[in-house]
Amino acid sequence: GNDFDGSLQSVVIANGATSVNAAVRIFDDSLPELPEYFLVNLTRAEFITSSVVTPGTVSPPSIGTPSSAQVMIPGNDGTRGVFVFTANSSMVSVNEDVGSINLIVERTQGLFGAVTVFFYDQFEGATGSGVDYQVTPQVLIFANGVRFRTIQVSIIADDVPEEDESFNITLITPTNGATLGSPITASVTIQANDDTNGIVRFANDSLSTNLREPTATSSQQSIAVLKVERKRGTFGTLRVTWQLESSGISDLSPQTGVVVFPPGVTEQTFQISALMDSIPEFTRLTV
């Protein structure tokens, strides 16, 4: 057969011996199979030498009872199934506004019988179920022959600037002979959202500024202090470049520059100075 060697074989019981072991070869394969049974039958007994037996003095050997032995090959190769997350579900990255995602649990190898597996969530960077996402830990039931089940996770959108957040869904406690394979954890990342790094703009009180060229007696009004604001998120270090737009740029200094916002900083300032000349100009500043 495909699972064992069923060819006719024989054993030799030596003179004076009362028993001997009979070996049957079992073939290994990778097919999920339920327990299997077969019989080994004694079919004939005979002398193989007469050197110690005087013909006619003893009866020939015969087959008694029991003459059959039952052998069981236990269920093997994941007969009841091995639970894993599919490749597309083990690592998932989504936008906050995706609505929901489906994580697929696969019952690989055998599909015999009804089995179950439990899953639960564990948050890392995410706030937790009910805030950044919603999922209810529960038992997944796989009926006989069923290979796939789906875990639906709702992603909750908000208007709070946030960096990447992550949480895990993990499989545990398979039943009725099923086992766990790999991977048994699905990692979900909610990508940075809601202007995480901020939106930069001029403060309202810096939208219009008057400068005068310096005089021999005063230079106070020849310097403009301009404020740049970082709205929304303040994660990470932000580098903002500014430059002048003007036909008479030569009498303003500096003409360009950089403002750096360290993490958490919402306001920064820089200065523009007017230089002495005799030409009227109109100047605009942009970031």
TORDO-546379 format. One record per atom (N, C-alpha, C, O, CB): residue in one letter; x, y, z. Coordinates in pm, whole numbers. Atoms other than C-alpha are relative to their C-alpha. Glycine has a CB too. Layout:
TORDO-546379
a|X|Y|Z
...
END
This chain:
TORDO-546379
g|82|-119|0
g|0|0|0
g|86|125|0
g|209|117|-3
g|-93|0|119
n|-73|-127|0
n|92|371|4
n|54|37|136
n|147|118|146
n|-89|111|-50
d|-39|-37|-135
d|129|386|382
d|88|-104|69
d|155|-73|167
d|-121|25|82
f|-81|105|-61
f|298|55|462
f|37|-105|-105
f|-23|-110|-212
f|-75|-65|120
d|-43|106|89
d|477|-238|301
d|-88|-123|24
d|-76|-190|127
d|151|-34|21
g|94|111|-16
g|207|-501|247
g|44|-128|-71
g|-36|-220|-89
g|-134|40|-51
s|-46|120|71
s|422|-755|66
s|9|-119|96
s|22|-101|217
s|138|25|-68
l|-8|122|-80
l|432|-1118|186
l|141|-16|56
l|239|-10|-18
l|-38|-124|-86
q|-130|15|-65
q|713|-1168|438
q|-5|-119|96
q|-111|-175|124
q|39|130|75
s|-6|114|-92
s|831|-1438|674
s|100|28|112
s|189|113|97
s|38|-130|-75
v|-94|-6|-111
v|1010|-1475|1007
v|43|-142|35
v|-26|-239|4
v|-63|71|124
v|-53|131|-39
v|1220|-1759|1143
v|2|-11|151
v|60|74|218
v|141|-22|-59
i|-5|28|-143
i|1164|-1902|1491
i|104|-109|21
i|85|-222|-24
i|-142|-42|56
a|-111|94|-16
a|1484|-2072|1595
a|-40|-116|89
a|-138|-108|164
a|123|72|60
n|24|118|-83
n|1495|-2414|1758
n|3|39|147
n|99|99|194
n|105|-109|-29
g|10|-30|-142
g|1385|-2379|2120
g|-60|135|31
g|-95|160|146
g|134|-8|60
a|57|-134|-23
a|1255|-2020|2074
a|-152|-7|0
a|-211|-94|-64
a|48|100|-106
t|147|-3|-8
t|895|-1931|2153
t|-61|123|-65
t|-183|130|-80
t|-43|-7|143
s|56|-122|61
s|860|-1588|1988
s|106|66|-87
s|226|38|-74
s|-52|99|108
v|-88|-79|85
v|1008|-1354|1728
v|-78|126|-41
v|-200|122|-51
v|49|-82|-126
n|64|-125|43
n|937|-996|1621
n|-17|3|-151
n|74|-35|-226
n|82|122|46
a|28|-19|143
a|778|-931|1283
a|-5|149|-28
a|-88|219|30
a|-135|-70|-43
a|-9|-144|31
a|869|-587|1137
a|-76|32|-127
a|-62|-36|-229
a|147|43|-14
v|72|-49|119
v|640|-401|898
v|46|143|-25
v|42|225|66
v|-157|-8|20
r|-52|-134|33
r|781|-95|720
r|-116|97|-23
r|-207|70|-101
r|90|-7|-125
i|100|-106|16
i|571|224|751
i|62|110|-85
i|173|154|-58
i|-47|57|139
f|-53|-103|90
f|614|481|472
f|-41|140|49
f|-157|163|84
f|-52|-24|-145
d|26|-139|-40
d|643|850|564
d|-40|81|-123
d|13|59|-232
d|124|63|70
d|36|-94|106
d|475|1119|353
d|-42|131|65
d|-42|143|187
d|-115|-57|-91
s|39|-132|-52
s|358|1479|388
s|-149|26|-12
s|-193|141|-2
s|77|108|-73
l|144|-17|17
l|-14|1418|338
l|-70|-5|136
l|-49|-99|212
l|-57|-107|-94
p|78|7|-125
p|-245|1506|630
p|-97|-120|-6
p|-172|-133|-102
p|-80|132|22
e|83|121|1
e|-422|1180|725
e|-55|-26|139
e|13|-5|239
e|80|-121|-49
l|60|46|-124
l|-660|1061|993
l|64|-132|42
l|138|-191|-37
l|-153|-16|-15
p|-56|130|-40
p|-566|750|1198
p|-38|-109|-100
p|-152|-116|-147
p|-50|-38|143
e|22|108|96
e|-530|448|969
e|33|-134|66
e|120|-141|152
e|87|21|-129
y|-16|132|-61
y|-552|76|1054
y|23|-104|-109
y|-32|-95|-219
y|-124|-36|86
f|-12|116|87
f|-436|-242|890
f|31|-123|85
f|72|-111|201
f|110|22|-109
l|-22|126|-70
l|-402|-613|986
l|123|-71|-54
l|149|-71|-175
l|-123|-90|-13
v|-108|90|37
v|-98|-835|984
v|-48|-142|33
v|-75|-173|149
v|135|35|75
n|56|134|-16
n|-212|-1197|932
n|110|-107|-12
n|198|-99|-98
n|-110|-25|-104
l|-84|119|15
l|-26|-1523|993
l|-71|-95|-96
l|-185|-133|-72
l|28|-69|139
t|67|79|104
t|-97|-1734|685
t|51|-144|-13
t|-23|-230|-60
t|15|69|-133
r|-51|136|14
r|129|-2041|700
r|119|-21|94
r|197|71|117
r|42|-28|-147
a|-115|37|-84
a|375|-2222|932
a|57|-133|-50
a|-19|-225|-80
a|-41|-11|152
e|-62|122|50
e|624|-2487|823
e|140|-17|57
e|205|80|96
e|5|2|-152
f|-138|27|-38
f|949|-2657|922
f|92|44|-113
f|59|27|-231
f|20|-149|33
i|-100|-31|103
i|1254|-2526|742
i|119|-93|11
i|209|-87|-72
i|45|146|11
t|-105|101|-14
t|1481|-2807|872
t|-56|-117|79
t|-140|-98|166
t|128|59|69
s|45|120|-72
s|1426|-3163|993
s|115|-67|74
s|105|-184|113
s|-64|-100|-97
s|-119|61|-61
s|1769|-3218|1148
s|-23|-40|143
s|47|-128|194
s|117|94|-7
v|23|32|-142
v|1629|-3230|1500
v|-133|-69|21
v|-174|-95|134
v|7|126|84
v|132|61|-11
v|1297|-3389|1422
v|0|-133|-76
v|37|-139|-193
v|-111|95|-54
t|13|130|66
t|1240|-3757|1349
t|-133|-5|-71
t|-238|11|-8
t|13|-116|101
p|127|0|75
p|981|-3784|1074
p|-101|-93|63
p|-71|-206|101
p|23|-42|-145
g|109|80|-53
g|647|-3905|1200
g|-13|3|151
g|-108|-54|204
g|16|-138|-44
t|6|-1|-146
t|723|-3836|1570
t|-74|120|55
t|-122|115|169
t|139|-4|58
v|71|-120|-45
v|566|-3486|1593
v|-93|48|-109
v|-75|18|-227
v|99|112|40
s|92|-59|97
s|278|-3302|1429
s|67|122|-64
s|146|190|2
s|-136|39|67
p|-53|-120|63
p|368|-3030|1178
p|-55|126|68
p|-162|119|129
p|-34|2|-152
p|49|-125|-61
p|333|-2665|1298
p|-129|47|-67
p|-154|18|-184
p|106|111|-10
s|127|-50|54
s|-4|-2496|1252
s|-24|143|51
s|45|190|141
s|-119|-93|40
i|38|-137|-37
i|-165|-2149|1283
i|-109|-7|107
i|-214|-68|86
i|-50|81|-124
g|99|-5|-106
g|-347|-2089|1609
g|-73|133|2
g|-77|206|-98
g|66|-25|133
t|70|-128|-16
t|-548|-1796|1741
t|58|74|122
t|95|9|220
t|-155|-22|17
p|38|-82|115
p|-521|-1508|1743
p|106|-7|-110
p|225|-19|-81
p|-23|146|42
s|-93|5|113
s|-364|-1511|1397
s|9|134|-73
s|73|143|-178
s|-43|-109|-97
s|-5|-134|60
s|-415|-1138|1319
s|37|102|106
s|-8|93|221
s|-137|36|-66
a|-37|-112|-88
a|-261|-827|1475
a|-37|131|-70
a|-3|150|-187
a|154|-3|36
q|40|-129|58
q|-406|-479|1418
q|107|106|27
q|156|118|140
q|-136|46|57
v|-99|-109|-12
v|-165|-190|1356
v|-70|132|-32
v|-143|140|-131
v|123|-24|-95
m|56|-132|25
m|-268|178|1382
m|112|99|-32
m|213|105|39
m|-82|49|122
i|-88|-114|31
i|-86|467|1211
i|-75|124|47
i|-177|159|-12
i|36|8|-156
p|74|-115|-54
p|-187|775|1417
p|-18|110|-105
p|58|119|-201
p|73|56|122
g|17|-118|84
g|-324|1087|1248
g|128|83|0
g|193|97|103
g|-119|85|48
n|-131|-66|12
n|-30|1290|1120
n|-3|111|-103
n|-100|131|-175
n|107|-101|-36
d|-22|-107|97
d|102|1582|916
d|-108|107|6
d|-160|152|-96
d|7|-58|-141
g|97|-108|-17
g|-138|1837|1062
g|-139|-36|-45
g|-206|43|-112
g|45|120|-74
t|130|50|45
t|-451|1633|1006
t|-113|98|28
t|-199|120|-57
t|-30|-132|67
r|108|-90|-41
r|-671|1880|1194
r|24|145|-42
r|-63|230|-27
r|-19|-6|150
g|-30|-135|47
g|-498|2186|1051
g|106|70|83
g|122|42|201
g|-123|82|-1
v|-102|-83|-65
v|-219|2429|1134
v|-37|146|-30
v|-43|185|-146
v|147|-35|-52
f|49|-137|17
f|-329|2791|1192
f|115|98|-21
f|214|97|53
f|-83|41|121
v|-95|-108|27
v|-134|3084|1042
v|-77|118|-58
v|-190|102|-105
v|115|-47|-97
f|49|-113|79
f|-198|3433|908
f|57|-11|-140
f|173|-50|-158
f|38|137|66
t|-49|2|137
t|-171|3454|531
t|109|106|-16
t|121|197|66
t|-116|23|-101
a|-112|-93|22
a|130|3639|387
a|-47|144|-11
a|20|235|39
a|77|-39|-127
n|50|-137|17
n|-81|3942|295
n|-59|58|127
n|-87|178|134
n|-103|4|-109
s|60|-47|-125
s|-220|3964|648
s|99|11|115
s|67|70|218
s|-112|-92|40
s|-94|1|-112
s|92|3918|859
s|65|137|23
s|103|168|136
s|107|-103|-24
m|-56|-136|-12
m|226|4272|789
m|-88|93|-83
m|-89|84|-206
m|150|5|-47
v|95|-87|69
v|-29|4542|704
v|25|145|40
v|45|176|157
v|-147|-41|34
s|-15|-144|-25
s|11|4919|670
s|-114|73|-70
s|-136|54|-190
s|140|53|-50
v|121|-62|55
v|-298|5138|620
v|-5|148|37
v|58|192|133
v|-126|-71|50
n|32|-138|-35
n|-414|5498|614
n|-108|2|108
n|-185|-93|121
n|-45|80|-124
e|98|-10|-109
e|-624|5617|905
e|-143|0|-53
e|-234|-45|17
e|24|125|82
d|137|-12|54
d|-925|5679|677
d|-42|-121|-81
d|-138|-113|-158
d|-10|125|-86
v|32|119|79
v|-931|5325|532
v|-135|-59|38
v|-198|-128|-43
v|110|-105|17
g|129|52|-45
g|-1241|5239|737
g|14|-131|75
g|-8|-137|196
g|-93|-20|-119
s|-19|130|-64
s|-1169|4871|805
s|97|-84|-82
s|120|-56|-200
s|-134|-73|18
i|-88|93|69
i|-928|4592|716
i|-41|-143|35
i|-100|-167|140
i|148|25|37
n|27|142|-23
n|-965|4214|685
n|131|-76|11
n|215|-71|-79
n|-87|-58|-114
l|-116|86|-21
l|-700|3983|828
l|-44|-145|-18
l|-142|-189|43
l|64|23|142
i|41|136|37
i|-714|3628|689
i|80|-102|80
i|203|-104|76
i|19|-23|-152
v|-60|114|-70
v|-647|3326|911
v|-19|-124|-87
v|-131|-155|-128
v|-64|-20|143
e|7|119|85
e|-563|3013|712
e|25|-126|82
e|113|-131|169
e|103|9|-115
r|-17|133|-60
r|-599|2654|826
r|75|-85|-102
r|14|-146|-191
r|-140|-66|40
t|-81|71|97
t|-312|2493|639
t|0|-150|30
t|-46|-194|135
t|143|54|0
q|-11|146|-9
q|-249|2121|584
q|-140|-64|10
q|-223|-42|-77
q|87|-40|121
g|124|76|-6
g|-540|1903|703
g|-122|85|33
g|-111|186|103
g|12|-110|101
l|127|-70|-24
l|-903|2016|709
l|-103|-93|64
l|-223|-70|53
l|-56|57|-132
f|91|100|-57
f|-1049|1718|898
f|-59|50|131
f|13|96|220
f|74|-134|22
g|67|-30|-125
g|-1306|1789|1165
g|-22|149|25
g|33|234|-45
g|77|-58|113
a|25|-138|-44
a|-1433|2105|1337
a|103|39|105
a|126|-35|201
a|-145|15|56
v|-103|-48|-93
v|-1165|2307|1517
v|-22|148|24
v|-96|214|-49
v|143|-28|-55
t|10|-143|-32
t|-1131|2651|1675
t|137|55|35
t|230|-20|67
t|-99|24|116
v|-120|-70|-47
v|-864|2909|1751
v|-46|136|52
v|-137|197|-4
v|108|15|-114
f|35|-129|-62
f|-881|3222|1970
f|99|106|-47
f|216|77|-69
f|0|-11|156
f|-92|-111|30
f|-738|3564|1878
f|-26|116|96
f|-136|134|147
f|-17|47|-147
y|10|-120|-84
y|-669|3878|2081
y|89|109|-57
y|179|81|-136
y|38|-32|147
d|-79|-113|49
d|-527|4224|2015
d|94|50|110
d|66|36|229
d|-92|115|-47
q|-98|-58|-92
q|-224|4389|2174
q|57|125|-66
q|118|117|-173
q|115|-104|35
f|-43|-124|62
f|-144|4754|2109
f|143|35|42
f|184|10|155
f|-95|114|35
e|-137|-47|-25
e|209|4896|2081
e|0|152|-4
e|-7|217|100
e|100|-60|-104
g|5|-146|10
g|214|5251|1944
g|-141|54|1
g|-163|170|36
g|69|44|-125
a|139|-46|2
a|-163|5266|1906
a|-54|13|142
a|-4|-51|235
a|-88|-97|-82
t|56|-24|-133
t|-376|5388|2197
t|-72|-122|54
t|-70|-147|174
t|-95|118|-4
g|70|120|-47
g|-581|5070|2211
g|-132|-16|-70
g|-182|77|-134
g|-22|5|150
s|127|28|64
s|-897|4907|2088
s|-107|95|54
s|-120|113|175
s|-42|-146|21
g|103|-95|-38
g|-1183|5156|2087
g|42|145|-19
g|-42|234|-14
g|-41|-22|141
v|-50|-137|21
v|-961|5462|2026
v|56|15|-141
v|4|93|-220
v|108|35|105
d|-59|-5|134
d|-740|5409|1720
d|-53|-111|-91
d|-50|-98|-213
d|152|-10|10
y|57|111|77
y|-899|5080|1612
y|-102|-72|87
y|-109|-48|208
y|112|-98|-48
q|101|74|-75
q|-1180|4847|1713
q|-2|-145|-47
q|-23|-172|-165
q|-140|65|-16
v|12|142|30
v|-1173|4466|1730
v|-35|-71|129
v|10|-31|237
v|132|-56|-63
t|41|74|-118
t|-1329|4215|1968
t|67|-136|2
t|41|-217|-87
t|-154|-15|4
p|-61|133|-10
p|-1115|3917|2080
p|-109|-107|7
p|-207|-91|79
p|92|-9|123
q|102|104|3
q|-1308|3598|2012
q|56|-129|-58
q|171|-136|-102
q|-121|46|-82
v|-35|132|54
v|-1302|3234|1901
v|-43|-6|-147
v|-156|29|-180
v|-67|-114|82
l|33|27|139
l|-1287|3156|1528
l|-33|-148|-14
l|44|-233|31
l|118|41|-94
i|44|139|17
i|-1476|2837|1437
i|22|-43|-146
i|-27|22|-238
i|-150|-16|41
f|-23|58|132
f|-1359|2628|1141
f|-75|-133|-6
f|-38|-229|62
f|155|-19|-28
a|71|127|19
a|-1610|2363|1037
a|85|-96|-82
a|185|-56|-140
a|-137|23|-69
n|-72|100|79
n|-1493|2042|873
n|14|46|-145
n|-85|82|-209
n|-72|-137|6
g|-24|-40|139
g|-1332|2127|538
g|23|148|-21
g|60|188|-132
g|-113|-43|-83
v|-15|-145|15
v|-1315|2504|603
v|147|39|17
v|211|-1|114
v|-88|76|103
r|-142|-37|-2
r|-974|2658|527
r|24|143|51
r|124|167|119
r|58|-14|-140
f|-26|-140|-31
f|-1012|3037|577
f|-110|59|88
f|-228|25|76
f|12|82|-129
r|92|-86|-75
r|-1172|3272|831
r|59|140|3
r|180|159|-9
r|-25|-54|146
t|-41|-141|9
t|-1161|3652|841
t|-20|71|134
t|-122|54|200
t|-80|72|-110
i|10|-89|-116
i|-1091|3891|1129
i|-13|142|-55
i|77|191|-123
i|127|-13|97
q|19|-137|46
q|-1234|4236|1058
q|36|98|111
q|-10|86|224
q|-147|22|-47
v|-45|-102|-95
v|-1070|4533|1229
v|-41|136|-53
v|-8|171|-167
v|155|-7|22
s|38|-136|38
s|-1220|4883|1218
s|111|97|39
s|163|91|151
s|-134|41|68
i|-100|-104|-26
i|-972|5172|1191
i|-76|130|26
i|-156|173|-57
i|101|16|-120
i|75|-118|-44
i|-1099|5481|1375
i|76|126|-39
i|189|148|5
i|-25|-3|153
a|-61|-126|44
a|-1024|5816|1209
a|-30|111|100
a|-137|115|161
a|-52|40|-141
d|19|-119|-83
d|-978|6136|1409
d|77|115|-63
d|139|97|-168
d|46|-25|149
d|-72|-116|55
d|-831|6483|1353
d|121|36|85
d|167|150|82
d|-92|120|-11
v|-117|-22|-86
v|-542|6444|1601
v|125|-40|-77
v|134|-154|-123
v|-12|-80|133
p|-125|38|67
p|-194|6457|1442
p|70|-112|77
p|89|-103|198
p|95|122|-13
e|-61|116|-64
e|-26|6123|1511
e|109|-58|-90
e|97|-57|-213
e|-106|-107|32
e|-102|72|74
e|291|5942|1410
e|-51|-142|-29
e|-163|-178|6
e|133|-4|79
d|38|139|25
d|289|5580|1290
d|-40|-68|132
d|28|-52|234
d|117|-77|-67
e|47|75|-116
e|92|5362|1534
e|-18|-145|-41
e|-54|-174|-155
e|-133|60|58
s|10|142|36
s|87|4985|1548
s|-68|-80|109
s|-66|-43|227
s|137|-57|-29
f|58|97|-93
f|-99|4696|1708
f|10|-138|-63
f|29|-151|-184
f|-148|37|36
n|-13|139|46
n|-90|4317|1681
n|-128|-78|28
n|-199|-52|125
n|119|-69|68
i|105|99|-22
i|-352|4045|1644
i|70|-136|6
i|142|-173|-86
i|-111|4|-114
t|-73|125|-23
t|-230|3710|1782
t|-95|-117|17
t|-200|-105|80
t|91|12|124
l|78|124|-12
l|-366|3355|1751
l|53|-84|116
l|174|-97|134
l|6|-82|-133
i|-39|89|-109
i|-366|3126|2056
i|-106|-110|15
i|-215|-101|-42
i|17|79|133
t|93|103|-48
t|-533|2812|2195
t|-78|-71|-111
t|-200|-63|-114
t|-98|61|96
p|73|84|96
p|-616|2588|1898
p|-61|-120|72
p|-11|-162|176
p|93|-47|-114
t|69|111|-66
t|-853|2301|1981
t|-15|-120|-93
t|7|-111|-214
t|-137|45|50
n|38|122|72
n|-944|1947|1876
n|110|-52|-91
n|82|-104|-199
n|-125|24|-81
g|-111|56|76
g|-598|1852|1753
g|66|95|-97
g|171|61|-152
g|-45|-117|-73
a|-65|-99|86
a|-524|2164|1547
a|119|60|74
a|126|55|197
a|-101|112|-43
t|-120|-58|-60
t|-191|2339|1607
t|25|139|-59
t|-44|183|-151
t|123|-91|-24
l|-41|-132|49
l|-26|2679|1555
l|126|-13|-83
l|218|-88|-48
l|23|97|117
g|-119|-4|83
g|223|2743|1278
g|70|134|11
g|83|188|121
g|-35|-29|-146
s|-67|-131|2
s|403|3063|1175
s|-26|65|-137
s|-10|1|-241
s|154|-15|28
p|14|-90|-114
p|324|3348|1154
p|-137|-13|67
p|-238|-40|1
p|23|145|-44
i|127|-1|-73
i|57|3356|1425
i|-33|141|51
i|-130|159|124
i|5|-99|118
t|26|-139|-38
t|79|3735|1476
t|-7|86|-125
t|82|82|-210
t|110|52|96
a|14|-98|107
a|-49|3998|1233
a|32|138|58
a|-27|180|157
a|-144|-3|-62
s|-41|-133|-45
s|118|4339|1274
s|-64|105|-91
s|-44|103|-213
s|155|14|0
v|71|-104|77
v|-93|4639|1166
v|57|137|38
v|66|170|156
v|-154|-6|27
t|-52|-136|-21
t|52|4990|1125
t|-98|101|-58
t|-132|93|-176
t|141|16|-63
i|80|-113|47
i|-169|5299|1102
i|98|113|-31
i|166|162|60
i|-110|46|107
q|-102|-96|42
q|40|5547|905
q|-22|138|62
q|-134|176|96
q|2|10|-153
a|6|-137|-52
a|123|5896|1032
a|-107|79|-75
a|-121|66|-197
a|138|71|-11
n|115|-65|61
n|-174|6122|969
n|-28|135|64
n|33|173|164
n|-123|-89|12
d|48|-129|-52
d|-346|6457|1023
d|113|100|18
d|125|164|123
d|-72|-19|132
d|-111|-98|0
d|-37|6667|937
d|91|-20|121
d|115|72|199
d|-55|144|0
t|-82|37|-115
t|185|6488|1186
t|116|95|24
t|145|133|137
t|53|-139|-17
n|-121|-84|-13
n|489|6706|1114
n|-30|149|1
n|60|231|16
n|95|-31|-110
g|37|-140|-13
g|295|7029|1110
g|-23|72|-132
g|17|24|-239
g|104|72|75
i|21|-92|112
i|184|7308|874
i|58|135|42
i|22|189|146
i|-155|13|-39
v|-66|-127|-37
v|399|7624|872
v|-65|117|-73
v|-107|106|-188
v|151|-6|-31
r|57|-123|56
r|271|7976|813
r|51|118|82
r|101|102|193
r|-157|-4|0
f|-32|-120|-76
f|341|8334|912
f|-110|26|103
f|-228|4|76
f|17|122|-94
a|98|-43|-101
a|173|8449|1232
a|-74|123|-51
a|-21|198|-133
a|70|31|136
n|82|-112|48
n|-104|8703|1180
n|69|135|17
n|56|222|-69
n|-132|2|72
d|-64|-130|-24
d|102|8984|1331
d|127|19|-83
d|193|122|-71
d|33|16|146
s|-117|-14|88
s|380|8918|1077
s|-39|5|-147
s|48|7|-234
s|96|-115|23
l|43|0|139
l|168|8927|763
l|31|131|-70
l|52|133|-192
l|-149|-29|-8
s|-32|-131|58
s|235|9298|708
s|93|74|95
s|60|99|211
s|-131|84|-27
t|-100|-66|-84
t|546|9474|837
t|62|116|-76
t|98|102|-193
t|110|-101|46
n|-61|-117|61
n|681|9822|765
n|145|13|44
n|178|0|162
n|-79|128|36
l|-142|-22|-28
l|1054|9883|740
l|41|138|-50
l|-6|186|-153
l|87|-111|-67
r|-60|-125|44
r|1243|10206|720
r|151|-18|-8
r|212|-91|70
r|-37|117|96
e|-145|8|9
e|1597|10250|606
e|61|69|124
e|6|166|175
e|51|68|-132
p|-61|-58|-120
p|1829|10326|895
p|47|143|-24
p|84|181|-135
p|118|-86|46
t|-49|-139|7
t|1920|10687|973
t|121|14|90
t|161|-80|159
t|-112|102|42
a|-119|-24|-82
a|2215|10840|1143
a|-33|-4|148
a|55|-30|231
a|62|134|-34
t|37|-6|-142
t|2017|10868|1468
t|-76|-122|49
t|-82|-147|169
t|-82|122|25
s|81|113|-44
s|1799|10553|1468
s|2|-112|-104
s|-3|-89|-224
s|-145|45|27
s|7|117|88
s|1803|10200|1328
s|-109|-98|46
s|-121|-208|-8
s|137|-72|-6
q|97|90|-59
q|1518|10053|1535
q|-104|-47|-100
q|-135|-165|-103
q|-67|66|117
q|105|36|95
q|1254|10060|1257
q|53|-62|-128
q|-24|-92|-219
q|-82|122|-32
s|-58|60|120
s|1496|9920|1001
s|14|-152|14
s|66|-217|-76
s|137|62|-30
i|-9|145|-24
i|1472|9567|1150
i|-141|-56|22
i|-215|-7|107
i|92|-32|123
a|131|67|-16
a|1165|9343|1111
a|23|-137|62
a|108|-215|16
a|-75|-13|-139
v|-3|133|-63
v|1115|9044|1341
v|-127|-73|-43
v|-237|-33|-7
v|10|10|158
l|113|72|56
l|892|8793|1165
l|-16|-135|70
l|81|-206|95
l|18|-21|-153
k|30|122|-73
k|722|8505|1340
k|-61|-104|-94
k|-153|-74|-170
k|-95|30|118
v|53|114|76
v|661|8165|1177
v|-62|-98|99
v|0|-132|200
v|112|-68|-87
e|70|92|-88
e|408|7929|1334
e|-3|-141|-61
e|-9|-160|-182
e|-143|50|26
r|14|141|40
r|396|7549|1322
r|-132|-51|57
r|-144|-78|177
r|123|-88|51
k|132|44|-42
k|33|7442|1335
k|-13|-153|-13
k|70|-219|-75
k|-108|70|-83
r|30|143|3
r|-116|7093|1381
r|109|-81|72
r|140|-52|188
r|-16|-50|-145
g|-97|87|-66
g|147|6827|1453
g|135|65|23
g|177|153|-51
g|18|-124|-81
t|-134|-52|-31
t|483|6899|1612
t|100|-113|16
t|199|-99|89
t|-4|84|128
f|-92|114|-8
f|652|6559|1568
f|121|23|-90
f|108|69|-203
f|-73|-130|-39
g|-120|-7|81
g|1009|6557|1448
g|55|140|-14
g|-8|238|26
g|-27|-56|-136
t|-67|-129|26
t|1250|6834|1351
t|-36|48|-139
t|-26|-26|-237
t|155|-14|14
l|47|-58|126
l|1123|7066|1078
l|94|113|-42
l|128|199|38
l|-145|53|14
r|-89|-102|56
r|1349|7279|854
r|-77|78|-106
r|-123|20|-205
r|129|-65|-60
v|78|-85|90
v|1180|7573|677
v|93|104|-63
v|161|178|7
v|-117|70|77
t|-82|-98|73
t|1355|7779|410
t|-87|119|-42
t|-199|100|-88
t|66|-66|-124
w|71|-121|45
w|1247|8140|339
w|91|80|-93
w|213|68|-88
w|-44|87|121
q|-78|-87|88
q|1354|8388|73
q|-83|123|-35
q|-206|121|-25
q|43|-75|-129
l|66|-125|36
l|1273|8743|-39
l|-44|-3|-146
l|20|-65|-231
l|93|119|24
e|44|-25|137
e|1073|8833|-348
e|-7|151|-18
e|-95|215|40
e|-138|-69|-30
s|-2|-144|16
s|1159|9186|-462
s|87|37|-119
s|185|-30|-150
s|51|69|128
s|-85|-51|108
s|1293|9384|-756
s|120|75|56
s|219|95|-14
s|-81|92|-93
g|-109|-74|-60
g|1513|9576|-513
g|59|-75|117
g|78|-18|225
g|-47|137|45
i|-41|87|-109
i|1643|9285|-308
i|136|36|59
i|170|-9|168
i|3|-142|-49
s|-137|-29|-44
s|1993|9431|-276
s|6|84|127
s|109|86|193
s|75|70|-109
d|-6|-85|-119
d|1897|9670|6
d|-68|-64|121
d|-101|6|217
d|-64|135|-29
l|52|75|-114
l|1756|9399|238
l|96|-113|33
l|157|-172|-57
l|-143|-55|-29
s|-94|103|-41
s|1960|9153|438
s|-53|-70|127
s|-101|-4|219
s|142|61|24
p|-47|90|107
p|1964|8860|463
p|-108|-18|-106
p|-223|20|-85
p|41|-137|57
q|94|21|109
q|1801|8763|135
q|-70|-136|9
q|-176|-156|-50
q|71|12|-134
t|60|132|-20
t|1729|8403|236
t|49|-56|132
t|147|-7|188
t|34|-95|-117
g|-41|58|-128
g|1751|8186|545
g|-78|-127|31
g|-161|-171|-48
g|-18|101|113
v|62|125|-44
v|1639|7878|735
v|-48|15|144
v|23|70|229
v|100|-120|-13
v|54|5|-136
v|1416|7839|1040
v|-16|-148|37
v|-72|-225|-41
v|-137|78|11
v|6|139|-44
v|1444|7513|1237
v|-95|-11|119
v|-84|62|217
v|142|-52|38
f|93|31|-109
f|1163|7377|1454
f|38|-135|61
f|17|-238|-3
f|-148|-2|-51
p|-21|129|-68
p|1279|7111|1702
p|-134|-64|35
p|-237|4|31
p|87|19|128
p|125|66|-38
p|1018|6853|1810
p|-72|75|112
p|-11|112|213
p|26|-144|43
g|81|-65|-102
g|736|7015|2006
g|-2|151|-6
g|-84|212|62
g|47|-41|132
v|-7|-146|9
v|827|7376|1914
v|-100|50|-102
v|-108|-4|-213
v|144|47|-37
t|106|-47|87
t|542|7575|1760
t|26|139|-59
t|-45|179|-152
t|-129|3|76
e|-28|-134|53
e|695|7922|1698
e|150|22|-11
e|227|-21|75
e|-64|108|89
q|-137|-43|17
q|1021|8057|1562
q|-2|137|-69
q|-98|170|-137
q|83|-104|-82
t|-8|-132|63
t|1134|8404|1447
t|130|15|-76
t|228|-56|-51
t|-13|112|105
f|-124|-41|68
f|1387|8553|1209
f|-9|149|-31
f|-117|208|-26
f|23|-84|-131
q|-7|-146|20
q|1498|8908|1126
q|41|34|-143
q|121|-35|-206
q|99|62|100
i|-38|-60|127
i|1518|9114|809
i|41|145|29
i|-30|216|100
i|-118|-7|-106
s|-47|-137|-21
s|1718|9440|805
s|-1|77|-131
s|35|23|-236
s|143|0|62
a|-4|-88|116
a|1679|9734|565
a|135|71|-4
a|184|116|100
a|-117|103|3
l|-129|-68|17
l|2001|9883|425
l|-23|138|-62
l|-124|161|-129
l|95|-85|-90
m|12|-138|48
m|2059|10250|339
m|20|6|-151
m|119|-45|-203
m|102|91|71
d|-20|-41|140
d|2000|10361|-25
d|-98|112|-28
d|-165|161|63
d|-20|-120|-101
s|86|-115|33
s|1808|10629|-213
s|-112|-38|-96
s|-172|50|-157
s|84|111|-62
i|101|45|96
i|1564|10413|-420
i|-123|-50|75
i|-110|-134|164
i|57|-111|-92
p|124|55|-64
p|1196|10359|-316
p|-26|-141|-51
p|-6|-170|-169
p|-124|92|-30
e|32|139|38
e|1093|9990|-314
e|-123|-49|76
e|-161|4|181
e|120|-94|29
f|103|78|-68
f|805|9759|-228
f|49|-144|7
f|92|-202|-94
f|-139|11|-75
t|-59|134|-20
t|907|9424|-84
t|-101|-96|61
t|-177|-59|151
t|125|9|90
r|80|106|-60
r|725|9097|-11
r|92|-110|50
r|202|-129|-2
r|-104|-57|-102
l|-78|110|-57
l|849|8805|197
l|-81|-127|-10
l|-200|-127|22
l|40|29|149
t|70|128|9
t|760|8442|135
t|80|-109|67
t|203|-103|74
t|-28|-36|-144
v|-64|120|-56
v|831|8110|307
v|-29|-116|-96
v|14|-229|-72
v|-52|-32|147
END
